Amino acid sequence: MREGLGLLVFLLCLSVVICSHASVPVERTHLRQLSHHRHREKGKEGQVLHRSKRGWVWNQFFVIEEYTGPDPVLVGRLHSDVDSGEGKIKYILSGEGAGTIFVIDDKTGNIHATKTLDREERAQYTLTAQAVARDTNKPLEPPSEFIVKVQDINDNPPEFLHGPYHAMVSEMSNVGTSVMQVTASDADDPTYGNSARLVYSILEGQPYFSVEPHTGIIRTALPNMDREAKEEYNVVIQAKDMGGHMGGLSGTTKVTITLTDVNDNPPKFPQSVYAMSVSEASVPGEEVGRIKAKDPDMGENGLISYRVLEGDSADVFEVTTDSQTQEGVLKLKKHVDFETKRAYSLKVEASNLILDPRFLSWGPFKDTAMVKITVEDADEPPLFTSLGYIFEVQENSPANTVVGRVHAKDTDAANSPIRYTIDQHTNLDRLFKINLNEGIIQTTKPLDREAMAWHNISIIASEARAVDPRQEAKVHVAIKVLDINDNPPEFAAQYEAFVCENAKYGKLIHTISAMDKDEAANGPRFLFELAQEVANNPNFTVRDNRDSTAGIYVRREGGFSRQKQDLYLLPIEINDNGSPPLSSTNTLTIRVCGCDSEGTLQSCNVEPYILPAGLSTGALIAILACIVILLVIVVLFVALRRQKKEPLIVFEEEDVRENIITYDDEGGGEEDTEAFDIATLQNPDGANGFLPRKDIKPEQQYPARPGLRPAPNSVDVDDFIKTRISEADYDPTAPPYDSIQIYGYEGRGSIAGSLSSLESATTDSDLDYDYLQSWGPRFKKLADLYGSKDTADNDDS
């Protein structure tokens, strides 16, 4: 700024000196022309020609631009020879800017500029001067035209009028390849000084590009720039005036350079073998499948042509190129028969249509792959219109919200209607359902994105009138749950802060952060503040760092005391950035600790401060040892008491609590009548008396309760059972455990007789059990028992 101001003052002074020294010769030359003009006019009239005397003179006029001085700038002075200085001459100024920009003193002829001039707006002004008599306004001299030129200073920086620029250059270009030329313009005077002399340089874009300093031509600076590695570069070019020297003004522009593609990459199949299938019901011309070779080049450089090289199916299949997708489309040329031939194989080649001779040495620009085609039977499953579906649904949407629709069609000639179901193995929580006929997927309950952001289910399509119900198609459906702000923020961890007892006011004791289960749009930036109920907490305060973190600072002067309070709970409210925003209150635990003079934590325990001062460490150890010894004595005493305690189960016969009977021998079967008295169960007359219990001592049995009369001989089975139940319910000697009551009496007069198997060995039977002999060794015992009578009879005979 100072250098520019000094230059401006120097140029202003120089122009004044030049104007003052150069004014007289210019005046004389000009006036001679005016006098000569008048002499010729008189000659035309036939008068005597003579040279007239010079009338008036004036300075050559220059004014510097952007002058900001307090007084008007003196441009020049008009003076006529007829002016005797008595004030009889009046000077008049007219033309461009007269009276507004330029004013003249009609007595002295001095011309001043009253406004700041800008050469870039107007470089010169054309004015007319005339001297007239003050009293009569009669012209004393003919009017004369002159020019006031505005001298330039360096007050305009270079500008790129057509920026920002976009250019393209081929990838793999040689070093020095011209990309484009950028041109800056400077509004300053190019004919005066170096104000408009520009020098170009590159600020950003090295080492990939360079710029010529005087022409602005951008060229490549590195070889083998690969479009597939990086396609676009941002270059910043600077133009500086004053020849690039210090003090000059500068301007910049951005140039976006894009590498254009060349055919420097061959096509390549991602796999060497492709497997396809075709139905025997397919007609010639029908598409069998597609293969695609990948070529990273673009446009015509990426065009690929496919052809069948060899194989046993060159006359059955053909391959064409899809111009839109650059895929090789395999089509059927002839009918195929599943029963005749079930598999075909062919070799397909992919090659570029257009080759660049510069890169032929890099290798062959083609690749091959094998295609194996399997012929399927005619009955085909339905076909979905898409290989997969992706739907979106907002979380917390109510049940029956429509997620999307899938569609499948029957490729068979029958064109059977399609029924849709969900594979329940992919829908274990039963979150979705589908319309059986339309394929519309709906929710069954609100979804929670935080529990699961994506749901993957499989939709099964089958023909409604399918001959083979196993013919079904399955498609994968991915459902994205869109987020809403339904989770308030919370602490990022379980924070526990520590503060020194000697902490000073304003001390940072901990920094906390928050987390939100929602997505970033509904989460950060988090705002932290104290809860409303503790907004004026005298001990601590919270300062939001405006980066989703906050600092906990000491607000208390004079420090803390663990003896008075060693734990503080500070409720902090956290707000998220969602719409609408959610907030939650989290509690920060702050412990008071002892620290050294440097603020290092020493101890956070409060016990040393509350124990009596008279107890030493040795006394505490002794007390603890006594307590341990007492505990050991108590444990030993309890263990001994348990060993002396009688067992809970007693096996003496006299114990009325006996409920376990141990048998060391095997029963005798149906012929053993000594173990149990079954006469009462077989004979209803036995029910008239009181039957003794077998599980308690006889002397401890109680007589029948008053009011319970013995059942008569004609008692019915129903009454008999009720009586036994009543006796069991009100018998005080009945055990507290469950027992089984067995009743083998079928009732008097029953035509079915007894259903018990007792005494069945003495009952005649017409059944033949000889077939049990053929049932194997497992039934040998039964065959011996039931077939022994017949065998014995045969032996007797």
MARRO-202448 format. One line per field, with one value per residue (C-alpha): z, y, x. Coordinates in nm, 3 decimals. Example, Ala and Ser with C-alpha at 12.3 -4.5 7.8 and 13.67 -1.06 7.14 Angstrom:
REM residues 2
w = 0.780;0.714
v = -0.450;-0.106
u = 1.230;1.367
//
This chain:
REM residues 797
w = 0.000;0.093;-0.223;-0.435;-0.266;-0.313;-0.680;-0.720;-0.565;-0.779;-1.101;-1.004;-0.945;-1.265;-1.471;-1.330;-1.414;-1.766;-1.827;-1.708;-1.932;-2.243;-2.258;-2.456;-2.764;-2.797;-2.766;-3.035;-3.276;-3.225;-3.260;-3.576;-3.723;-3.619;-3.766;-4.089;-4.113;-4.087;-4.346;-4.600;-4.548;-4.626;-4.934;-5.067;-5.049;-5.265;-4.990;-4.927;-4.752;-4.436;-4.128;-3.830;-3.484;-3.237;-3.031;-2.714;-2.576;-2.337;-2.184;-2.301;-2.056;-1.859;-1.532;-1.320;-1.233;-0.886;-0.733;-0.382;-0.262;-0.069;-0.348;-0.711;-0.953;-1.176;-1.527;-1.717;-1.801;-2.098;-2.189;-2.486;-2.605;-2.623;-2.249;-2.089;-1.743;-1.687;-1.669;-2.005;-2.138;-2.043;-2.094;-2.182;-2.165;-2.333;-2.433;-2.252;-1.876;-1.891;-1.588;-1.405;-1.415;-1.549;-1.444;-1.569;-1.403;-1.658;-1.550;-1.525;-1.759;-1.505;-1.560;-1.259;-1.228;-0.950;-0.945;-0.920;-1.265;-1.360;-1.675;-1.706;-1.733;-1.972;-2.101;-2.243;-2.270;-2.569;-2.476;-2.662;-2.537;-2.646;-2.537;-2.558;-2.450;-2.103;-2.176;-2.518;-2.524;-2.867;-2.958;-2.965;-3.096;-3.283;-3.062;-3.041;-2.952;-2.724;-2.537;-2.169;-2.124;-1.800;-1.697;-1.570;-1.238;-1.138;-0.963;-1.131;-1.071;-1.357;-1.416;-1.592;-1.763;-1.889;-1.579;-1.429;-1.716;-1.816;-2.035;-2.152;-2.246;-2.346;-2.088;-2.143;-2.320;-2.356;-2.134;-2.270;-2.440;-2.462;-2.261;-2.310;-2.288;-2.022;-2.070;-1.809;-1.885;-1.698;-1.722;-1.674;-1.968;-2.149;-2.311;-1.985;-1.754;-1.641;-1.497;-1.758;-1.811;-1.689;-1.583;-1.530;-1.268;-1.131;-0.765;-0.754;-0.985;-0.957;-1.053;-1.309;-1.508;-1.578;-1.732;-1.958;-1.777;-2.071;-2.280;-2.016;-2.204;-1.969;-2.054;-1.908;-1.680;-1.604;-1.843;-1.841;-1.651;-1.629;-1.644;-1.473;-1.173;-1.159;-1.406;-1.292;-1.172;-1.025;-1.129;-0.998;-1.228;-1.112;-1.329;-1.178;-1.326;-1.293;-1.471;-1.172;-0.945;-0.585;-0.543;-0.842;-0.826;-0.903;-0.986;-0.995;-1.177;-1.144;-1.431;-1.416;-1.639;-1.730;-1.879;-2.183;-2.250;-2.492;-2.561;-2.331;-2.154;-2.308;-2.225;-1.953;-1.845;-1.466;-1.471;-1.703;-1.703;-1.719;-1.644;-1.804;-1.862;-2.126;-2.129;-2.398;-2.455;-2.563;-2.923;-3.155;-3.102;-2.732;-2.498;-2.302;-2.094;-2.093;-2.036;-2.001;-2.030;-1.830;-2.004;-1.793;-2.104;-2.203;-2.516;-2.837;-2.666;-2.448;-2.726;-2.723;-2.986;-2.900;-3.120;-3.083;-3.155;-3.119;-2.944;-3.004;-3.006;-3.262;-3.478;-3.184;-3.014;-3.131;-2.948;-3.024;-2.863;-2.674;-2.777;-2.468;-2.199;-2.391;-2.294;-2.498;-2.546;-2.601;-2.806;-2.922;-3.293;-3.292;-3.072;-2.797;-2.666;-2.301;-2.371;-2.656;-2.514;-2.180;-2.188;-2.437;-2.419;-2.637;-2.632;-2.662;-2.745;-2.650;-2.835;-2.879;-3.193;-3.210;-3.142;-3.071;-3.251;-2.973;-2.727;-2.941;-2.790;-2.450;-2.548;-2.729;-2.671;-2.636;-2.393;-2.403;-2.170;-2.173;-2.153;-2.037;-2.105;-1.938;-2.095;-1.852;-1.872;-2.006;-1.681;-1.561;-1.242;-1.241;-1.320;-1.122;-1.322;-1.119;-0.982;-0.647;-0.484;-0.250;-0.063;0.206;0.495;0.774;1.124;1.369;1.080;1.186;1.099;0.746;0.598;0.233;0.182;-0.187;-0.448;-0.624;-0.949;-1.114;-1.425;-1.548;-1.842;-1.928;-2.202;-1.946;-1.797;-1.464;-1.200;-0.948;-0.573;-0.343;0.000;0.233;0.323;0.698;0.760;0.659;0.850;1.190;1.380;1.148;1.076;0.719;0.529;0.159;-0.040;-0.181;-0.529;-0.569;-0.420;-0.204;0.101;0.422;0.779;1.066;1.342;1.375;1.291;1.491;1.288;1.593;1.650;1.285;1.001;0.716;0.683;0.426;0.332;0.048;-0.154;-0.307;-0.623;-0.732;-0.995;-0.873;-1.100;-1.102;-1.207;-0.990;-0.670;-0.626;-0.924;-0.749;-0.777;-0.497;-0.497;-0.237;-0.098;0.103;0.314;0.453;0.762;0.738;1.052;1.250;1.559;1.824;2.050;2.285;2.323;2.617;2.760;2.530;2.832;3.202;3.312;3.660;3.725;4.000;4.155;4.389;4.728;4.647;4.297;4.204;4.047;3.671;3.678;3.402;3.571;3.294;2.931;2.831;2.498;2.387;2.151;1.974;1.842;1.554;1.234;1.199;1.060;1.386;1.615;1.637;1.701;2.070;2.312;2.679;2.975;3.339;3.416;3.508;3.870;3.919;3.677;3.958;4.096;4.325;4.283;3.913;3.574;3.217;2.913;2.569;2.335;2.027;1.890;2.057;2.369;2.691;2.977;3.348;3.536;3.905;4.009;4.376;4.542;4.847;4.744;4.864;5.173;5.166;5.531;5.458;5.119;4.906;4.623;4.400;4.144;3.860;3.630;3.272;2.997;2.642;2.331;1.984;1.641;1.518;1.405;1.645;1.885;2.175;2.507;2.808;3.151;3.245;3.584;3.615;3.929;4.069;4.348;4.572;4.599;4.773;4.546;4.581;4.507;4.135;4.112;4.093;4.250;4.570;4.728;4.676;4.988;5.276;5.551;5.670;5.756;5.957;6.167;6.527;6.558;6.847;6.634;6.465;6.175;6.407;6.614;6.305;6.196;6.540;6.540;6.192;6.298;6.598;6.376;6.141;6.429;6.565;6.223;6.197;6.543;6.449;6.122;6.304;6.567;6.307;6.120;6.435;6.520;6.177;6.213;6.545;6.411;6.350;5.990;5.847;5.723;5.982;5.883;6.215;6.192;6.496;6.340;6.235;5.980;5.774;5.412;5.234;5.235;5.122;4.974;4.933;4.762;4.452;4.483;4.407;4.144;4.142;4.356;4.644;4.876;5.188;5.094;5.059;5.162;4.844;4.973;5.058;4.708;4.557;4.802;4.873;5.208;5.324;5.302;5.599;5.849;5.923;5.727;5.900;5.730;5.623;5.641;6.018;6.341;6.430;6.776;6.635;6.411;6.492;6.490;6.223;6.251;6.392;6.121;5.867;5.857;5.706;5.360;5.342;5.122;4.857;4.844;4.501;4.360;4.353;4.720;4.809;4.646;4.806;5.146;5.097;4.979;5.280;5.517;5.353;5.366;5.736;5.874;6.106;6.069;5.689;5.566;5.422;5.098;4.799;4.801;4.560;4.655;4.458;4.417;4.239;4.305;3.996;4.174;4.261;3.977;3.705;3.401;3.310;3.632;3.772;3.543;3.760;3.632;3.977;3.984;3.606;3.614;3.747;3.501;3.199;2.873;2.519;2.383;2.200;2.288;2.072;1.837;2.107;2.032;1.695;1.835;1.931;2.252;2.405;2.434;2.532;2.900;2.812;2.577;2.855;3.110;2.892;2.685;2.976;3.044;2.692;2.698;3.026;2.889;2.586;2.808;3.016;2.708
v = 0.000;0.242;0.158;0.219;0.555;0.668;0.573;0.769;1.086;1.051;1.020;1.319;1.540;1.421;1.502;1.858;1.923;1.785;1.987;2.313;2.270;2.146;2.396;2.683;2.491;2.319;2.648;2.813;2.528;2.524;2.898;2.900;2.657;2.882;3.193;3.009;2.910;3.269;3.381;3.136;3.253;3.607;3.497;3.340;3.675;3.843;4.057;4.132;3.841;3.910;3.713;3.790;3.833;3.543;3.590;3.366;3.070;2.783;2.481;2.117;1.937;1.612;1.498;1.193;0.949;0.863;1.190;1.222;1.549;1.812;2.081;2.060;1.959;2.234;2.100;2.404;2.775;2.961;3.304;3.536;3.803;4.054;4.004;4.309;4.191;4.456;4.194;4.280;3.928;3.640;3.279;3.025;2.644;2.395;2.032;1.698;1.745;2.125;2.275;1.944;1.779;2.071;2.435;2.746;3.078;3.322;3.589;3.400;3.109;2.845;2.504;2.274;1.917;1.905;1.526;1.216;1.071;0.705;0.632;0.292;0.464;0.739;0.795;1.150;1.444;1.680;2.045;2.378;2.706;3.062;3.417;3.680;4.040;4.055;4.345;4.243;3.868;3.927;3.658;3.792;3.468;3.178;2.872;2.611;2.239;2.056;1.720;1.649;1.309;1.103;0.953;0.590;0.441;0.072;0.052;-0.250;-0.612;-0.861;-1.042;-1.366;-1.260;-1.607;-1.814;-2.061;-2.271;-2.630;-2.816;-3.169;-3.356;-3.717;-3.957;-4.096;-3.772;-3.683;-3.423;-3.072;-3.144;-2.821;-2.830;-2.477;-2.110;-1.880;-1.504;-1.234;-0.870;-0.563;-0.242;-0.029;0.143;-0.110;0.171;0.330;0.157;-0.206;-0.169;-0.404;-0.630;-0.973;-1.286;-1.623;-1.884;-2.201;-2.214;-2.555;-2.851;-2.942;-3.168;-3.269;-2.943;-2.628;-2.286;-2.066;-1.735;-1.497;-1.678;-1.852;-2.183;-2.479;-2.794;-3.145;-3.196;-3.569;-3.866;-4.155;-3.986;-4.257;-4.160;-4.481;-4.381;-4.014;-3.844;-3.482;-3.227;-2.881;-2.628;-2.269;-2.015;-1.671;-1.362;-1.081;-0.736;-0.518;-0.800;-1.024;-0.803;-0.721;-0.468;-0.586;-0.680;-1.033;-1.236;-1.609;-1.847;-2.213;-2.454;-2.796;-3.036;-3.367;-3.653;-3.794;-4.163;-4.357;-4.727;-4.839;-5.125;-5.457;-5.620;-5.884;-6.146;-6.147;-6.527;-6.794;-7.020;-6.919;-7.154;-7.104;-7.301;-7.310;-7.476;-7.723;-7.523;-7.217;-7.103;-6.995;-6.635;-6.647;-6.513;-6.777;-6.556;-6.272;-6.244;-5.925;-5.847;-5.546;-5.265;-4.957;-4.742;-4.515;-4.434;-4.589;-4.707;-4.936;-5.085;-5.466;-5.722;-6.086;-6.396;-6.773;-6.925;-7.297;-7.564;-7.833;-7.582;-7.322;-7.414;-7.421;-7.092;-6.749;-6.447;-6.082;-5.757;-5.536;-5.184;-5.030;-5.250;-5.388;-5.740;-6.053;-6.190;-6.566;-6.664;-6.992;-7.069;-7.413;-7.609;-7.814;-8.147;-8.235;-8.606;-8.591;-8.368;-8.198;-7.985;-7.771;-7.581;-7.305;-7.063;-6.692;-6.416;-6.049;-5.789;-5.410;-5.263;-4.971;-5.014;-4.750;-4.831;-4.664;-4.936;-5.249;-5.350;-5.374;-5.704;-5.846;-5.641;-5.942;-6.222;-6.556;-6.748;-7.083;-7.095;-7.414;-7.435;-7.687;-7.787;-7.796;-7.970;-7.785;-7.713;-7.394;-7.202;-6.845;-6.564;-6.243;-5.924;-5.820;-6.011;-5.838;-5.567;-5.286;-5.108;-4.840;-4.789;-4.536;-4.668;-4.662;-4.671;-4.836;-5.190;-5.263;-4.996;-5.083;-5.152;-5.238;-5.483;-5.772;-5.921;-6.255;-6.418;-6.771;-6.841;-7.157;-7.162;-7.211;-6.868;-6.976;-6.713;-6.653;-6.682;-6.510;-6.618;-6.516;-6.766;-6.779;-6.881;-6.525;-6.375;-6.535;-6.236;-6.218;-5.851;-5.862;-6.011;-6.032;-6.031;-6.380;-6.267;-5.913;-5.948;-5.635;-5.647;-5.485;-5.451;-5.630;-5.407;-5.087;-5.132;-4.997;-4.889;-4.895;-5.260;-5.354;-5.109;-5.363;-5.656;-5.926;-6.156;-6.398;-6.399;-6.727;-6.726;-7.041;-7.122;-7.144;-7.441;-7.588;-7.950;-7.974;-7.772;-7.773;-7.541;-7.206;-6.900;-6.709;-6.351;-6.155;-5.840;-5.592;-5.350;-5.043;-4.886;-4.508;-4.323;-4.074;-3.891;-4.123;-4.174;-3.906;-3.860;-4.008;-4.025;-4.196;-4.391;-4.435;-4.132;-4.087;-3.765;-3.684;-3.346;-3.252;-3.107;-2.813;-2.758;-2.393;-2.203;-2.262;-2.587;-2.836;-3.172;-3.382;-3.377;-3.562;-3.657;-3.802;-4.064;-4.107;-4.430;-4.238;-4.157;-3.856;-3.639;-3.680;-3.691;-3.453;-3.169;-3.225;-2.940;-2.977;-2.781;-2.833;-2.962;-2.698;-2.807;-2.752;-2.463;-2.257;-2.534;-2.367;-2.641;-2.727;-2.590;-2.723;-2.548;-2.666;-2.696;-2.678;-2.997;-3.249;-3.242;-3.044;-2.967;-2.991;-2.701;-2.617;-2.335;-2.343;-2.126;-2.251;-2.616;-2.928;-3.148;-3.527;-3.530;-3.322;-3.470;-3.707;-3.765;-3.528;-3.617;-3.364;-3.390;-3.282;-3.227;-3.326;-3.211;-3.357;-3.194;-3.385;-3.253;-3.225;-3.229;-3.474;-3.439;-3.651;-3.592;-3.794;-3.795;-3.751;-3.892;-3.671;-3.799;-3.577;-3.698;-3.598;-3.459;-3.333;-2.979;-3.057;-3.187;-3.558;-3.789;-3.955;-4.113;-4.103;-4.308;-4.139;-4.395;-4.241;-3.927;-4.080;-4.340;-4.241;-4.095;-4.331;-4.652;-4.736;-4.972;-5.253;-5.220;-5.243;-5.561;-5.716;-5.639;-5.788;-6.106;-6.150;-6.118;-6.384;-6.625;-6.581;-6.655;-6.975;-7.091;-7.029;-7.224;-7.522;-7.521;-7.528;-7.809;-8.023;-7.969;-8.087;-8.407;-8.492;-8.421;-8.731;-8.819;-8.693;-9.039;-9.318;-9.679;-9.825;-10.003;-9.818;-9.471;-9.343;-9.114;-9.401;-9.358;-9.567;-9.947;-10.142;-10.489;-10.713;-10.997;-11.039;-11.089;-11.417;-11.290;-11.372;-11.682;-11.479;-11.402;-11.327;-10.990;-10.810;-10.886;-10.848;-11.014;-10.682;-10.557;-10.867;-10.910;-10.617;-10.772;-10.685;-10.319;-10.350;-10.356;-10.115;-10.215;-10.159;-9.940;-10.107;-9.796;-9.724;-9.922;-10.099;-9.943;-9.596;-9.635;-9.438;-9.580;-9.484;-9.128;-9.089;-9.038;-9.255;-9.570;-9.888;-9.959;-10.223;-10.529;-10.358;-10.055;-9.909;-9.854;-9.475;-9.463;-9.702;-9.481;-9.163;-9.329;-9.426;-9.074;-8.919;-9.150;-9.057;-8.683;-8.672;-8.935;-8.751;-9.036;-9.000;-8.924;-8.576;-8.724;-8.839;-9.200;-9.431;-9.593;-9.909;-10.031;-10.358;-10.403;-10.371;-10.364;-10.625;-10.787;-10.671;-10.891;-10.815;-10.964;-10.862;-10.679;-10.768;-11.011;-11.171;-11.539;-11.537;-11.841;-12.053;-11.917;-12.120;-11.943;-12.035;-11.815;-11.967;-11.807;-12.029;-11.738;-11.577;-11.838;-11.673;-11.320;-11.359;-11.386;-11.075;-11.254;-11.593;-11.547;-11.467;-11.760;-11.990;-11.853;-11.862;-12.160;-12.383;-12.510;-12.635;-12.788;-12.964;-13.100;-13.234;-13.402;-13.573;-13.702
u = 0.000;0.281;0.475;0.165;0.098;0.458;0.446;0.122;0.275;0.589;0.387;0.171;0.476;0.641;0.331;0.312;0.678;0.639;0.325;0.488;0.794;0.612;0.326;0.485;0.600;0.267;0.083;0.292;0.251;-0.121;-0.161;0.042;-0.206;-0.493;-0.323;-0.244;-0.606;-0.719;-0.458;-0.593;-0.947;-0.856;-0.676;-0.990;-1.167;-0.903;-0.768;-0.408;-0.255;-0.059;0.032;-0.190;-0.054;-0.087;-0.407;-0.390;-0.192;-0.272;-0.104;-0.107;-0.336;-0.279;-0.440;-0.355;-0.636;-0.762;-0.637;-0.781;-0.625;-0.823;-0.807;-0.916;-0.641;-0.502;-0.527;-0.385;-0.428;-0.576;-0.432;-0.486;-0.241;-0.524;-0.575;-0.412;-0.495;-0.766;-1.044;-1.199;-1.146;-1.376;-1.273;-1.540;-1.503;-1.741;-1.738;-1.719;-1.733;-1.726;-1.892;-1.921;-1.581;-1.375;-1.432;-1.251;-1.179;-1.322;-1.073;-0.745;-0.821;-0.711;-0.881;-0.937;-1.069;-1.329;-1.385;-1.169;-1.111;-1.079;-0.886;-1.054;-1.390;-1.272;-0.921;-0.963;-1.200;-1.248;-1.309;-1.348;-1.192;-1.287;-1.200;-1.483;-1.526;-1.669;-1.905;-2.033;-1.960;-1.813;-1.560;-1.209;-1.065;-1.228;-1.301;-1.028;-1.064;-0.820;-0.796;-0.743;-0.581;-0.608;-0.278;-0.288;-0.174;-0.169;-0.504;-0.665;-0.570;-0.567;-0.897;-0.985;-1.305;-1.395;-1.311;-1.353;-1.226;-1.287;-1.042;-0.979;-0.666;-0.614;-0.485;-0.135;-0.036;0.329;0.492;0.438;0.108;-0.092;-0.413;-0.551;-0.460;-0.598;-0.586;-0.626;-0.702;-0.580;-0.783;-0.470;-0.298;-0.078;0.123;0.223;0.467;0.426;0.078;-0.067;0.233;0.115;0.304;0.128;0.211;0.050;-0.054;-0.225;-0.193;0.172;0.335;0.078;0.058;0.262;0.186;0.393;0.455;0.399;0.137;-0.078;-0.065;-0.120;0.075;0.106;0.405;0.387;0.379;0.129;-0.151;-0.419;-0.785;-0.886;-0.671;-0.779;-1.003;-1.027;-0.769;-0.821;-0.558;-0.530;-0.358;-0.240;-0.185;0.026;0.092;0.404;0.587;0.539;0.750;0.676;0.399;0.206;-0.160;-0.274;-0.581;-0.649;-0.877;-0.966;-0.917;-1.082;-0.893;-1.054;-0.859;-1.031;-1.024;-0.809;-0.824;-0.546;-0.729;-0.836;-1.172;-1.162;-1.415;-1.456;-1.480;-1.351;-1.658;-2.025;-2.312;-2.654;-2.969;-3.238;-3.576;-3.660;-3.978;-3.778;-3.816;-3.534;-3.434;-3.510;-3.244;-3.056;-2.829;-2.582;-2.212;-2.016;-1.649;-1.538;-1.352;-1.267;-1.240;-1.527;-1.723;-1.608;-1.291;-1.501;-1.711;-1.692;-1.780;-1.863;-1.840;-1.848;-1.510;-1.563;-1.763;-2.018;-2.303;-2.197;-2.495;-2.739;-2.654;-2.542;-2.406;-2.482;-2.373;-2.615;-2.510;-2.665;-2.513;-2.212;-2.317;-2.291;-2.642;-2.663;-2.966;-3.112;-3.079;-3.243;-3.479;-3.316;-3.445;-3.398;-3.424;-3.168;-2.897;-2.892;-2.574;-2.383;-2.055;-1.912;-1.617;-1.694;-1.444;-1.476;-1.264;-1.253;-1.402;-1.158;-0.788;-0.526;-0.199;0.002;-0.096;-0.099;0.231;0.066;-0.095;-0.400;-0.711;-0.943;-1.037;-1.220;-1.452;-1.631;-2.010;-2.181;-2.553;-2.781;-3.112;-3.406;-3.736;-4.038;-4.218;-4.048;-4.104;-4.234;-3.991;-3.961;-3.935;-3.631;-3.335;-3.382;-3.586;-3.489;-3.767;-3.775;-4.013;-4.003;-3.950;-4.241;-4.488;-4.814;-4.904;-5.029;-4.799;-4.724;-4.353;-4.351;-4.467;-4.298;-4.413;-4.348;-4.486;-4.531;-4.305;-4.496;-4.755;-5.031;-4.956;-5.095;-5.178;-4.900;-4.931;-4.685;-4.567;-4.287;-4.020;-4.081;-3.723;-3.636;-3.927;-3.888;-4.027;-4.327;-4.264;-4.398;-4.686;-4.766;-5.085;-5.132;-5.239;-5.105;-4.755;-4.793;-4.564;-4.692;-4.570;-4.738;-4.602;-4.397;-4.028;-3.738;-3.436;-3.212;-3.296;-3.239;-3.176;-3.213;-3.447;-3.384;-3.668;-3.726;-4.046;-4.160;-4.370;-4.553;-4.810;-5.167;-5.238;-4.891;-4.854;-4.544;-4.584;-4.208;-4.173;-4.138;-3.919;-3.756;-3.633;-3.443;-3.607;-3.401;-3.604;-3.433;-3.583;-3.558;-3.462;-3.667;-3.558;-3.699;-3.399;-3.268;-2.894;-2.708;-2.360;-2.114;-1.983;-2.040;-1.846;-1.703;-1.517;-1.268;-1.205;-0.923;-1.001;-0.778;-0.927;-0.947;-1.233;-1.262;-1.060;-1.153;-1.206;-1.360;-1.472;-1.787;-1.937;-2.267;-2.401;-2.732;-2.876;-3.031;-2.848;-2.620;-2.898;-3.090;-2.790;-2.493;-2.434;-2.520;-2.586;-2.496;-2.627;-2.711;-3.057;-3.310;-3.332;-2.957;-2.905;-2.746;-2.527;-2.270;-2.010;-1.984;-2.083;-2.098;-1.949;-2.054;-1.753;-1.980;-1.827;-2.060;-1.844;-1.861;-1.628;-1.709;-1.556;-1.524;-1.752;-1.679;-1.419;-1.230;-1.202;-1.386;-1.377;-1.413;-1.511;-1.819;-1.910;-1.710;-1.960;-2.157;-2.423;-2.450;-2.758;-2.670;-2.926;-2.824;-3.014;-2.968;-2.995;-3.297;-3.632;-3.799;-3.503;-3.497;-3.323;-3.237;-3.093;-2.785;-2.618;-2.243;-2.080;-1.804;-1.581;-1.373;-1.013;-0.698;-0.427;-0.073;0.035;0.067;-0.290;-0.201;-0.463;-0.347;-0.653;-1.027;-1.119;-1.297;-1.210;-0.883;-1.073;-1.355;-1.166;-1.083;-0.739;-0.645;-0.652;-0.329;-0.275;-0.165;-0.482;-0.696;-0.518;-0.568;-0.941;-0.976;-0.793;-1.026;-1.330;-1.194;-1.125;-1.479;-1.624;-1.419;-1.540;-1.903;-1.864;-1.707;-1.980;-2.254;-2.082;-2.057;-2.422;-2.524;-2.322;-2.494;-2.839;-3.057;-3.134;-3.455;-3.559;-3.586;-3.616;-3.743;-4.078;-4.210;-4.169;-4.511;-4.347;-4.217;-4.318;-4.055;-4.082;-3.780;-3.818;-3.518;-3.697;-3.904;-4.279;-4.439;-4.679;-5.046;-5.000;-4.849;-5.143;-4.944;-4.796;-5.129;-5.485;-5.684;-5.998;-6.155;-6.100;-6.259;-6.546;-6.781;-6.866;-6.517;-6.606;-6.844;-6.564;-6.287;-5.977;-5.646;-5.381;-5.062;-4.840;-4.878;-4.877;-5.203;-5.219;-5.201;-5.503;-5.813;-6.162;-6.404;-6.528;-6.878;-7.130;-6.948;-7.157;-7.019;-7.144;-7.416;-7.391;-7.599;-7.374;-7.316;-6.966;-7.011;-7.109;-6.831;-6.567;-6.704;-6.687;-6.324;-6.237;-6.406;-6.218;-5.888;-5.966;-6.062;-5.828;-5.580;-5.332;-5.323;-4.972;-4.904;-4.781;-4.979;-5.097;-5.274;-5.604;-5.677;-6.032;-6.080;-6.454;-6.668;-7.005;-7.259;-7.441;-7.203;-7.232;-6.868;-6.742;-6.412;-6.171;-5.877;-5.617;-5.594;-5.677;-5.677;-5.455;-5.748;-6.001;-6.087;-6.028;-6.104;-5.828;-5.536;-5.201;-4.985;-4.918;-4.702;-4.435;-4.374;-4.331;-3.972;-3.771;-3.931;-4.266;-4.127;-4.222;-4.583;-4.595;-4.471;-4.725;-5.033;-4.941;-4.836;-5.192;-5.237;-4.896;-4.969;-5.299;-5.122;-4.867;-5.139;-5.308
//
